[in-house]
Amino acid sequence: MENKNISTNLKRIRKKLGYTQENIANSLNVETNTYTRYENGVNEPNLQILVEISKILNVSLDYLILNKPQVENDYIDYVENLTNNLVKLKSLLVSITEIINDVNDTDNLNKLKYRVLPEVGEVAAGMPILCNENIETYHIVKNKNKLFTSDKSYYVLKIKGNSMNKVYKNGELVVVEVTNVAENNDIVIALIDNTEVTIKKYSKANDNIILTPMSFDDSYKELYYNIINTNVIILGKVICRLDDVK
């Protein structure tokens, strides 16, 4: 019997706890693709698997299956989310005030232009993980050297992992230009088989797309995807660090 609560809650609670699909799959001793199908609603886990998942996520079966609230925890989460949103709002208002002050300065009026970019979560600089596409906050950036154009869209992502640490550190924020076109040696955000997202250096050779890590750790290897067998979509390319345009 199909239960949409299960797949929805699995994804929501896992993301909230900061786990990857691979983390949960390893704890369950199943393949990552098997767990992914649970979250996508393709397959439904049996009762034994559900019990194990509830232990890993530290929630009750009622909460996982029926979406029955855990009143105390939900209230605490609500207060924490409200507090975090107020902090983000305060930061945004401070930035807007600074912009207004700059614009009121006639010396800056014709020099400073700004863009407001959404930060939409994390992307793996390691093995591909599901990208959290919920907008977490906004960043007001300066259009230095006319880097941003009015006909294109941009967003901010946080790097997670060390496979790109020669160019971007773990936890660093980068600016991404929305595009589905990439040239060899571009740093791209790639969607693999419509489920996993990663950041790597892009190149293409014959029928293969090659995603290359740029890491001081030699254990990270190039990833080869045959375009006939694997669907790789370019979601954007990294154009700079966020700090470069703050």
Secondary structure, 3 states (H helix, E strand, C coil): CCCHHHHHHHHHHHHHHCCCHHHHHHHHCCCHHHHHHHHCCCCCCCHHHHHHHHHHHCCCHHHHHHCCCCHHHHHHHHHHHHHHHHHHHHHHHHHHHHHHHHHHCHHHHCCCCEEEEEEEEEEECCCCECCCCCCCEEEEEECHHHCCCCCCCEEEEEEECCCCCCCCCCCCEEEEEECCCCCCCCEEEEEECCCEEEEEEEEEECCEEEEECCCCCCCCCCEEEECCCCCEEEEEEEEEEHHHHC
